[in-house]
Amino acid sequence: MSLSDHHNGAGDPGAPDGAELYGTGPWAVVESAGPLAHGLTARAVAQCEERGVRYEVLGIDKLGSEDIGVFHGVVVTTPDHIATPADVAQRLEAVRVIRTYRAIRREGIEAVVSSRRLPEYKAGVLQVAGRSKVLNQYQFKQLSRSVCREHRIDTESALGGVDFFSMYVPGTTIAVMQSQTERYQSNAWKLLLQWGIPDAETALAVRQIFEECIRHYEDPRYKALFRPILGKGLNRLQFVLTDPGFHGPTDPGAYKKWMENGARVGRHVLDQLSELDPAITRPGGGARGLQDELYRLYVTTDTLVRTPEFRAMLPPAQLPTEEGPPPTATVHE
């Protein structure tokens, strides 16, 4: 039985008003497929009703016309599995919901608890819940900075430990965000150091190399690389760096060329990184895995340079703008 048609007004009439207690509501609870996803949805619904917080349960497959931005808080449950086409479709839809919501409500819980004290209803508290094997998929990892909190749960017996309101309890929100931020920064710098990228200035230059290489292939003269897939507005390098799960053409001959061109643009990026600093090299070397490694490096540097912690490492003149970092690197043919 699905909860997707369920919604409430102000919860139990005898309960305290959620807006007064928590400064939040209405919430959207986005339900995916599977017993665990259903249990997480039911858990979020029960907690909203206990606190008098208005909510609406939305099926992940029924969000085409929903204006997700009207909700003060969103809980996205992920499908239980990753193998079937239906699971893949729901996972990609969950990613779309996260991206859409954060694009509309750009500020998260950090802005609420920071010195700016942004009212919660002007921000957007976004939580995602599901199995670890699903949240470890690259689509979710690259959105880690968009999500205020992850709830990883792998058995239905552990549902009782999930608290979607823990961030609203005084004294816990800042600790939660600090822990998540510290873990992200540590993992990001670990990867950069493996590549031979020792400091913020070099990381910023590496990010600029990626952007310059992307622009390098935004040229119709590169017929096989400019728009390799009809109807997709991406060049071949953009597929490598932003959509590595895209399979490419189904025709065997065209697919072989697709993979060769992916390796070609990857080698071009490596050449530019080496020209920036010969010490920047692939952690493991070898002939395989280059495109996946470049994807991880690109996502990490592109996300890292936007964080307040990274910006604090740089002098004001070097701070990246919203349009991108200063032109510290030049790409050569």
C-alpha positions in Angstrom: 0.0 0.0 0.0 1.4 3.4 -1.0 1.2 6.6 1.0 1.4 8.7 -2.1 -2.1 10.0 -1.9 -1.8 10.9 1.8 -1.6 14.4 3.1 -2.7 16.4 6.1 -3.7 19.8 7.2 -2.2 20.8 10.5 -1.9 17.3 12.0 -3.7 16.3 15.2 -5.9 19.2 16.2 -4.8 18.6 19.8 -1.1 18.7 19.0 1.0 21.9 19.3 1.4 23.8 16.0 4.5 22.6 14.2 5.2 26.0 12.7 5.5 27.4 16.3 7.6 24.6 17.6 9.9 24.0 14.6 9.4 27.0 12.3 8.8 24.6 9.4 6.1 23.3 7.1 4.7 22.4 4.8 6.9 19.4 4.0 7.0 17.2 0.9 7.8 13.5 1.5 8.8 12.0 -1.8 8.2 8.3 -1.9 10.1 5.8 -4.0 9.6 2.1 -4.5 10.3 -0.7 -2.1 9.5 -1.8 1.5 12.3 0.2 3.0 11.4 3.4 1.1 7.8 2.9 2.1 8.8 2.5 5.7 10.9 5.7 5.6 7.9 7.5 4.1 5.7 6.3 6.9 8.3 7.3 9.4 8.4 10.9 8.1 4.6 11.1 7.9 4.3 9.9 11.5 6.9 12.4 12.8 5.1 15.2 10.9 1.8 14.3 12.4 3.3 14.0 15.9 4.6 17.6 15.6 1.7 19.2 13.9 3.7 19.9 10.7 1.8 20.0 7.5 3.0 17.6 4.8 2.2 16.1 1.5 3.3 12.7 0.3 4.3 12.7 -3.4 5.1 9.6 -5.5 8.5 9.8 -7.2 6.8 9.0 -10.5 4.2 11.7 -10.2 6.3 14.8 -9.8 6.2 16.1 -13.3 3.9 19.0 -12.6 4.6 19.5 -8.9 6.1 22.8 -7.8 8.6 21.3 -5.3 9.9 24.7 -4.5 6.8 25.7 -2.4 7.8 23.3 0.4 9.8 24.5 3.3 11.3 21.0 3.8 11.7 18.0 1.5 12.4 14.4 2.4 13.4 12.3 -0.6 13.4 8.5 -0.2 15.4 6.5 -2.7 14.4 3.2 -4.3 15.5 0.1 -2.4 17.5 -1.4 -5.3 19.7 -0.3 -8.2 19.5 -3.0 -10.8 16.3 -2.8 -12.7 15.4 -0.1 -15.3 12.6 1.0 -13.0 15.0 1.4 -10.1 17.4 3.4 -12.3 14.5 5.6 -13.5 13.4 6.4 -10.0 17.0 7.1 -8.9 17.5 9.6 -11.6 14.1 11.1 -10.8 15.2 11.5 -7.1 18.4 13.2 -8.3 16.3 15.6 -10.5 14.1 16.4 -7.5 17.2 17.3 -5.4 18.7 19.4 -8.1 15.4 21.2 -8.8 14.7 22.0 -5.2 18.2 23.3 -4.5 18.1 25.4 -7.6 14.9 27.1 -6.4 15.9 27.2 -2.7 19.6 27.8 -2.8 20.1 28.1 0.9 20.0 25.1 3.2 20.2 24.4 6.9 23.7 25.9 7.1 22.2 29.4 6.4 19.6 28.9 9.1 22.1 28.1 11.8 24.9 30.5 10.7 25.4 34.0 11.9 23.1 35.2 9.1 20.2 33.5 10.9 18.2 33.1 7.7 14.5 32.2 8.6 13.9 28.6 7.9 11.0 29.3 5.6 13.3 31.3 3.3 15.8 28.4 3.1 15.1 24.9 2.1 15.8 21.9 4.4 16.5 18.9 2.1 17.0 15.4 3.5 17.5 12.1 1.6 17.0 8.7 3.0 17.7 5.2 1.7 20.1 2.3 1.5 23.8 2.9 1.6 24.4 1.1 -1.7 22.0 3.5 -3.4 23.3 6.7 -1.8 26.8 5.6 -2.8 25.9 5.9 -6.4 27.8 8.6 -8.1 24.6 10.7 -8.9 24.0 11.2 -5.2 27.7 11.6 -4.2 28.1 14.6 -6.5 25.0 16.2 -4.9 26.3 15.8 -1.3 26.6 19.5 -0.8 23.0 20.1 -1.9 21.6 17.8 0.8 21.3 19.0 4.4 21.3 15.5 5.9 21.5 11.9 4.7 19.8 9.1 6.5 21.5 5.8 5.6 19.5 2.7 6.7 19.8 -0.8 5.4 17.3 -2.8 7.4 13.6 -2.2 8.2 14.4 -3.0 11.9 16.5 0.2 12.0 13.6 2.5 11.0 12.9 3.4 14.6 16.3 5.2 14.8 15.5 7.7 12.0 14.6 11.2 13.2 13.8 13.6 10.4 13.5 16.4 13.0 16.8 15.9 14.7 18.2 19.0 12.9 15.5 21.1 14.6 16.5 20.2 18.1 18.5 23.0 19.7 22.2 22.1 20.0 22.3 19.3 17.4 22.0 21.1 14.1 25.3 22.8 14.1 27.1 19.7 15.3 25.5 17.7 12.5 26.5 20.2 9.8 30.0 20.5 11.2 30.5 16.8 11.1 29.2 16.5 7.6 31.4 19.4 6.4 34.5 18.1 8.1 34.0 14.6 6.5 33.5 16.1 3.1 36.6 18.4 3.3 38.7 15.5 4.5 37.7 13.2 1.7 38.0 15.9 -0.9 41.6 16.8 0.1 42.6 13.2 0.4 41.6 12.7 -3.3 43.4 15.9 -4.4 46.6 15.0 -2.6 46.5 11.6 -4.3 46.6 13.5 -7.6 49.5 15.7 -6.4 47.3 18.8 -5.8 48.8 20.2 -2.6 46.9 23.5 -1.9 43.9 25.7 -2.7 45.7 27.7 -5.4 46.5 24.6 -7.3 43.0 23.2 -6.8 41.6 26.4 -8.2 43.9 26.2 -11.2 42.9 22.5 -11.8 39.2 23.5 -11.8 40.0 26.2 -14.4 41.8 23.7 -16.5 38.7 21.6 -16.6 36.5 24.6 -17.6 39.0 25.6 -20.3 39.1 22.1 -21.7 35.3 22.0 -21.8 35.3 25.2 -23.8 38.0 23.9 -26.0 35.6 21.3 -27.4 32.7 23.7 -27.8 33.8 24.1 -31.4 31.8 22.7 -34.3 35.1 22.0 -36.1 35.5 19.0 -33.8 32.7 17.1 -35.6 32.9 13.9 -33.5 33.4 15.7 -30.2 31.3 18.9 -30.4 27.8 17.2 -30.2 28.3 13.5 -30.4 24.8 12.6 -29.4 21.9 14.1 -31.4 19.5 16.1 -29.2 22.0 16.3 -26.3 23.6 19.7 -25.8 26.9 18.2 -24.5 30.3 17.8 -26.0 32.2 14.6 -25.5 34.2 15.9 -22.5 31.0 17.1 -20.8 29.7 13.6 -21.0 32.8 12.3 -19.3 32.7 14.9 -16.5 29.0 15.3 -15.9 27.2 12.2 -17.1 29.6 9.2 -16.9 26.7 6.7 -16.7 25.5 7.6 -20.2 26.0 4.5 -22.3 26.5 6.1 -25.7 25.4 4.8 -29.1 23.9 1.3 -29.4 25.5 0.5 -32.7 28.8 -1.4 -32.0 30.9 0.6 -34.5 29.6 3.9 -33.2 30.0 2.8 -29.6 33.6 1.8 -30.2 34.3 5.3 -31.7 32.4 6.9 -28.7 34.7 5.1 -26.2 37.8 6.0 -28.2 36.8 9.7 -28.3 36.2 9.6 -24.5 39.7 8.4 -24.0 40.9 11.1 -26.5 39.4 14.0 -24.6 40.5 12.4 -21.3 44.2 12.3 -22.5 43.8 16.0 -23.5 42.8 17.0 -20.0 45.7 15.0 -18.6 48.1 16.8 -20.9 46.8 20.1 -19.7 47.1 19.2 -16.0 50.7 18.0 -16.6 51.5 21.3 -18.3 50.1 23.1 -15.3 52.3 21.1 -12.9 54.2 17.9 -13.9 53.6 16.6 -10.3 49.8 16.3 -11.1 49.4 12.6 -12.1 46.8 9.9 -11.9 47.0 8.2 -8.5 47.1 4.6 -9.9 48.3 5.1 -13.5 47.4 2.3 -15.8 45.6 2.1 -19.1 42.0 1.8 -17.7 39.7 3.9 -15.6 40.9 7.3 -16.8 37.4 8.7 -17.5 36.0 7.6 -14.1 39.1 9.1 -12.4 38.7 12.4 -14.2 35.0 12.5 -13.4 35.7 12.1 -9.6 38.5 14.8 -9.7 36.2 17.2 -11.7 33.2 16.8 -9.3 35.5 17.1 -6.3 37.3 20.3 -7.4 34.2 21.9 -8.8 32.3 21.3 -5.5 35.2 22.1 -3.2 36.0 25.5 -4.7 32.4 26.7 -3.9 32.6 25.9 -0.2 33.2 28.6 2.5 36.0 26.5 3.9 37.9 26.6 0.6 37.3 30.3 0.0 38.8 31.0 3.4 42.0 29.5 2.2 42.5 32.1 -0.6 43.3 35.8 -0.6 40.4 38.0 -1.7 41.9 38.6 -5.2 41.8 34.9 -6.0 38.3 34.1 -4.8 36.3 32.3 -7.4 33.1 34.1 -8.6 29.8 32.5 -9.3 30.7 32.5 -13.0 33.9 30.5 -12.2 37.4 31.0 -10.9 39.8 33.6 -12.3 41.6 32.6 -15.5 44.8 31.1 -13.9 45.4 28.5 -16.6 45.5 28.4 -20.4 44.7 25.4 -22.5 47.1 24.6 -25.4 46.2 22.4 -28.4 
